[in-house]
Amino acid sequence: MQKLSAVEKPWALITGGSRGLGFALARECARKGYHLFLIARTEEALRQAAGTLRVEGDGRVEILPLDLSQEDSFPRLSKALEEKQIIPEIWINNAGEAYFKRFTQTATEEESGLIRLNVLAITAMTRLALSIMKQGHLVNVASTAAFIPGPGASLYYASKSFVLNFTMALSVERKNKPVTVSVLCPGPLDTEMLKMRGDKGKRAAFLIMSPQKAARYALKKITKGKRVIIPGLLNKIMVSCTRVLPLGWIAKIIARSNLR
Ligand SMILES: NC(=O)c1ccc[n+]([C@@H]2O[C@H](COP(=O)([O-])OP(=O)(O)OC[C@H]3O[C@@H](n4cnc5c(N)ncnc54)[C@H](OP(=O)(O)O)[C@@H]3O)[C@@H](O)[C@H]2O)c1
C-alpha cells in the first residue's frame, strides 16, 4: 500500500490522550497513518506525550489543554478545529474519571465532576463530533463496568452504563451513515485509573490488560465500524455471563470485591 504523505493523512482526535488508554489509542492511530489531535487538562503531560509520538512517527501532533468537565471547553475546541482546518476522521471520547468509594463517602464536587465528564461531556462531544465530521469513526469509551451495577463505585458504573446505552442507540439511529459510531468497553487496564483502586485493583489480576493491547484490538474494530467493542476473550465471557445472571447477584459479587 502506498504511504500517505503528511498533508494527505487523516486526523484522529482523542480526549485523555496524554496517558493510559488514550495515549495507547493515539499511538495506534499514528501507526495507522493518522495525524493526532490530543486533549487533556495538563499541558505539560500533553507536551510530553506529543514529544514521544513525534519521535516515533512522521505525522503531525497537535495538543489542546482543556478541562472537558467545563462547558466552555466545547466552543473552544470547535474554534480550535476550525482555525486549524482540522476535520477528524477518527474521534475518540476517551477521557473519564472514577471514584472507588461508597456513594455516601463521595464528596458532592467529586460526584458532579464525574457526571459532568463521564455523562455531560460525552453527550456534548458526541454532538460536536457529528456536527463536524464528514466521514470516519466516532467512538465513546465505556467499560465492561457498563453492563453491571457497581457497589463501591456506583456512580462510575452507572455513568458507563449511560455511555454504553446512549452510544449503542445512536449507532443504530445512524446506521449506513458515513460516520460509524462505536462504544469501546475495556475491562481493567494497567493505567493510573486502576492504581487509584490500590490493592483492590489487583484482585482480578487475571483480567488486567495493557492499554496497548486493548488499543491495538480496538483500532482494528473501530475502523470496521463495529458497534460494541470488548477487548479480550475473558472480558467477552464475563459480559456474556452478566446477560444471564440476575443483576442482584452480580451486585453482591461486585460489592464483595469493591467494598471488602
Ligand atoms: N483503567 C481501567 O481499568 C479502565 C477500564 C475500563 C474503561 N476505562 C475507561 O478508559 C478511559 C481512559 O481511562 P484510563 O485508565 O486511561 O485513565 P487515566 O490513565 O486516568 O487517563 C485519563 C486521561 O483523561 C484525561 N482527563 C481526565 N479528566 C479530564 C478532563 N476533565 N478533561 C480532559 N481530560 C481529562 C487525563 O489527563 P489530565 O488528568 O491531564 O486531564 C488523562 O489523559 C476512561 O473513560 C475510563 O473510564 C478504564
The ligand as an SDF file (V2000), in Angstrom:
LIG
                    3D

 48 52  0  0  0  0  0  0  0  0999 V2000
   -8.2410    1.8420   33.6000 N   0  0  0  0  0  0  0  0  0  0  0  0
   -9.2290    0.9760   33.5530 C   0  0  0  0  0  0  0  0  0  0  0  0
   -9.2010   -0.0660   34.2370 O   0  0  0  0  0  0  0  0  0  0  0  0
  -10.4090    1.2130   32.6310 C   0  0  0  0  0  0  0  0  0  0  0  0
  -11.2710    0.1410   32.3630 C   0  0  0  0  0  0  0  0  0  0  0  0
  -12.3600    0.3550   31.5200 C   0  0  0  0  0  0  0  0  0  0  0  0
  -12.5840    1.6010   30.9660 C   0  0  0  0  0  0  0  0  0  0  0  0
  -11.7270    2.6350   31.2490 N   0  0  0  0  0  0  0  0  0  0  0  0
  -12.0340    3.9350   30.6550 C   0  0  0  0  0  0  0  0  0  0  0  0
  -10.9840    4.2900   29.7780 O   0  0  0  0  0  0  0  0  0  0  0  0
  -10.8490    5.7060   29.7220 C   0  0  0  0  0  0  0  0  0  0  0  0
   -9.4010    6.0830   29.9750 C   0  0  0  0  0  0  0  0  0  0  0  0
   -9.0480    5.5860   31.2500 O   0  0  0  0  0  0  0  0  0  0  0  0
   -7.5180    5.4490   31.7210 P   0  0  0  0  0  0  0  0  0  0  0  0
   -7.4620    4.2690   32.5870 O   0  0  0  0  0  0  0  0  0  0  0  0
   -6.6000    5.5780   30.5730 O   0  0  0  0  0  0  0  0  0  0  0  0
   -7.4390    6.7500   32.6640 O   0  0  0  0  0  0  0  0  0  0  0  0
   -6.1910    7.6440   33.0920 P   0  0  0  0  0  0  0  0  0  0  0  0
   -4.9240    6.8980   32.9980 O   0  0  0  0  0  0  0  0  0  0  0  0
   -6.6020    8.2370   34.3960 O   0  0  0  0  0  0  0  0  0  0  0  0
   -6.1660    8.8030   31.9580 O   0  0  0  0  0  0  0  0  0  0  0  0
   -7.2300    9.6990   31.8680 C   0  0  0  0  0  0  0  0  0  0  0  0
   -6.9260   10.7090   30.7760 C   0  0  0  0  0  0  0  0  0  0  0  0
   -8.0320   11.6200   30.6960 O   0  0  0  0  0  0  0  0  0  0  0  0
   -7.5770   12.9590   30.9540 C   0  0  0  0  0  0  0  0  0  0  0  0
   -8.6190   13.6610   31.6790 N   0  0  0  0  0  0  0  0  0  0  0  0
   -9.1080   13.3960   32.9210 C   0  0  0  0  0  0  0  0  0  0  0  0
  -10.0430   14.2740   33.2730 N   0  0  0  0  0  0  0  0  0  0  0  0
  -10.1770   15.1300   32.2240 C   0  0  0  0  0  0  0  0  0  0  0  0
  -10.9740   16.2910   31.9910 C   0  0  0  0  0  0  0  0  0  0  0  0
  -11.8300   16.7570   32.9230 N   0  0  0  0  0  0  0  0  0  0  0  0
  -10.8560   16.9290   30.8050 N   0  0  0  0  0  0  0  0  0  0  0  0
   -9.9830   16.4850   29.8630 C   0  0  0  0  0  0  0  0  0  0  0  0
   -9.1990   15.4060   30.0370 N   0  0  0  0  0  0  0  0  0  0  0  0
   -9.2850   14.7370   31.2010 C   0  0  0  0  0  0  0  0  0  0  0  0
   -6.2810   12.7600   31.7590 C   0  0  0  0  0  0  0  0  0  0  0  0
   -5.3790   13.8600   31.6620 O   0  0  0  0  0  0  0  0  0  0  0  0
   -5.4640   15.0950   32.7210 P   0  0  0  0  0  0  0  0  0  0  0  0
   -5.5480   14.4940   34.0870 O   0  0  0  0  0  0  0  0  0  0  0  0
   -4.2290   15.8730   32.4740 O   0  0  0  0  0  0  0  0  0  0  0  0
   -6.6890   15.8440   32.3350 O   0  0  0  0  0  0  0  0  0  0  0  0
   -5.7020   11.5370   31.0490 C   0  0  0  0  0  0  0  0  0  0  0  0
   -5.1140   11.9390   29.8280 O   0  0  0  0  0  0  0  0  0  0  0  0
  -11.8310    6.2650   30.7680 C   0  0  0  0  0  0  0  0  0  0  0  0
  -13.0220    6.6690   30.1500 O   0  0  0  0  0  0  0  0  0  0  0  0
  -12.0910    5.0600   31.6640 C   0  0  0  0  0  0  0  0  0  0  0  0
  -13.3370    5.1350   32.3000 O   0  0  0  0  0  0  0  0  0  0  0  0
  -10.6350    2.4720   32.0550 C   0  0  0  0  0  0  0  0  0  0  0  0
  1  2  1  0
  2  3  2  0
  2  4  1  0
  4  5  1  0
  4 48  2  0
  5  6  2  0
  6  7  1  0
  7  8  2  0
  8  9  1  0
  8 48  1  0
  9 10  1  0
  9 46  1  0
 10 11  1  0
 11 12  1  0
 11 44  1  0
 12 13  1  0
 13 14  1  0
 14 15  2  0
 14 16  1  0
 14 17  1  0
 17 18  1  0
 18 19  2  0
 18 20  1  0
 18 21  1  0
 21 22  1  0
 22 23  1  0
 23 24  1  0
 23 42  1  0
 24 25  1  0
 25 26  1  0
 25 36  1  0
 26 27  1  0
 26 35  1  0
 27 28  2  0
 28 29  1  0
 29 30  1  0
 29 35  2  0
 30 31  1  0
 30 32  2  0
 32 33  1  0
 33 34  2  0
 34 35  1  0
 36 37  1  0
 36 42  1  0
 37 38  1  0
 38 39  2  0
 38 40  1  0
 38 41  1  0
 42 43  1  0
 44 45  1  0
 44 46  1  0
 46 47  1  0
M  CHG  2   8   1  16  -1
M  END
$$$$
